[in-house]
């Protein structure tokens, strides 16, 4: 939020819009508490936004914004009370007016039993009512509410506890379990699907409400099928990942079955939020999940997406795993709705990615480039175009990762650790982790015609078994120099056994090549 405030003070209208969307629900609760009227509360909030925009430059400390803005909201409430009075509506019937209230649609759909909860909360004294509404119904964090109300986090937690205790005595016994389940889930039962354990562990610290599911897959590696859950497809994928990346096949298959079991129960949640990034690792995962959801009946479950390619102060930005818990918390609530358009586009991406003809994906990207750019899938084009550039090139048989690695060694980068850092920084759109990159490095050092040599390291499948591997010296072989210069072809001399989505290239003849001049894959000439 502080970043939005600082940018808005410099005249950034979009930053101010994001700021207002973030605090709208908080402002509305305070305004309605004082005015008791839907339209008056909305008017007060809108007038407060205008006043805040006009005087934002006078705010000395961005951190003081919550309390400063609350004062403006209260002042606008007093002004409206003096000016007019209108017919009152109950808070439950007006939640949609607040615009940013999580669970508003769900509250309406479950009016019979959630109405009891709202009425009971509304009858609490303001000291307890406002914290409960902001925390459970609107989903603001303890830190945000404490700053807005001008109290300590400890004092706020005490008010939340006291409010829950009073509700226990006020709610009818028949409604207690259902109403409290809704309350403790923040007004909506949510499932957050994330791309890795680092992000998942941080979200589980209370940054978001609901459950967290870490989706463990590496779709840029191994064979890809439209339906990877099909028995033979999964068995083949497990075997390839074990032989090329050291992932135990039994462990892999068990993990797949468990995460599929969990996601199959998505209808028990009011909202599923997908947390992803700009790179191929995440975009391929996102495409698979959108394809899967596209084949399901969503029912009343809302699907949302948070997808970013940068974060203020984080350069180079590789992904959500770089962010602290507080930085991830700043992203809460900024996700976008996923509708039928996004589901259809994502499904098309996955099916093109799984095709054995890479031209299918190239054509799909070009045909839908503008449409993708206008949706929450704006990163897909660059990510999947970079995937296509992993194919052996028409010039020397090197894909973009191998080409970048050889160029780095030729320029003086001389250890595996330095190579990993340099190549993954340069090719950040691939989103490679160390397991993926060591696989590429092994392919360049393997066989009777290696392009690289690592001092003191014979051909091994697991570099973790090599003492001080990360700091050993790396150098080009004579063949590596020839290939890099374009005087020899890597596939013809070294051979290949690699999967690129649904395409399997094997042996000394690559049926498809990457043509950098054309910017697309082309069928290879007879070799």
CORMOTA-V9785 format. One line per field, one symbol per residue. ss: DSSP state (h for helix, s for strand, l for the rest). psi: psi as a letter, one per 30 degrees, with the letter a starting at -180 (. if undefined). A space follows every 50 residues. Layout:
ss = ???
psi = ???
This chain:
ss = lhhhhhhhhlllhhhhhhhhhhhhhhhhhhhhhhhllhhhhhhhhhhhhh hhhhhhhhlllhhhhhhhhhhhhhhhhhhhhhhlllllllhhhhhhhhll lllhhhhhhlhhhhhhhhhhhhlllhhhhhhhhhhhhllllhhhhhhhhl llhhhhhhhhhhhhhhhhhhllhhhhhhhhhhhhlllllsssssllhhhh hhhhhhhlllssssllllllllllllllllhhhhhhhhhhhhhhhlllhh hhhhhhhhhhhhhllhhhllsssssssllhhhhhhhhhhhhhhhllllll lsssssssllsllslllllhhhllhhhhhllllllssllhhhhhhhhhhh hhhllllhhhhhhhhhhlhhhhhllllllhhhhhhhhhllllsllllllh hhhhhhhhhhllllshhhhhhhhhhhlllllllhhhhhhhhhhhhlllll lsssllllllllhhhlllhhhlsssslhhhhhhhhllllhhhhhlsssss llsssssllllssssllllssssllll
psi = eeeeeeeefggjeeeeeeeeeefeeeeeeeeeeefgkeeeeeeeeeeeee eeefgeffjejefgeeeeeeeeeeeeeeeeefelklkkkleefgefefeg jkgeeeeefheeffeeeeeeefflleeeeeeeeeeeefglleeeeeeefh lleeeeeeeeeeeeeeeeffkkeffeeeefeeefggfkkkkjklfleeee eeefggelkalkjjjjliffklkkleiffkeeeeeeeeeeeefffgjkee eeeeeeeeeeeeffgfffkfkkkkjlafleeeeeeeeeeeeeefgljfbg kkklkjjlglkkfjkkjelfffkleeeeeffkfgllkjaeeeeeeeeeee eeefkfjffeeeeeeeegeeeefgafhffeeeefeeeefflklfeggkle eeeeeeeeefgfjgleeeeeeeefeehfffhkleeeeeeeeeffflafil flkkkgjljlfjfffjkhefglkklkleeeeeeefgflkeeeeflkikkj bgkjkkagjjfklkjeefglkkkklk.
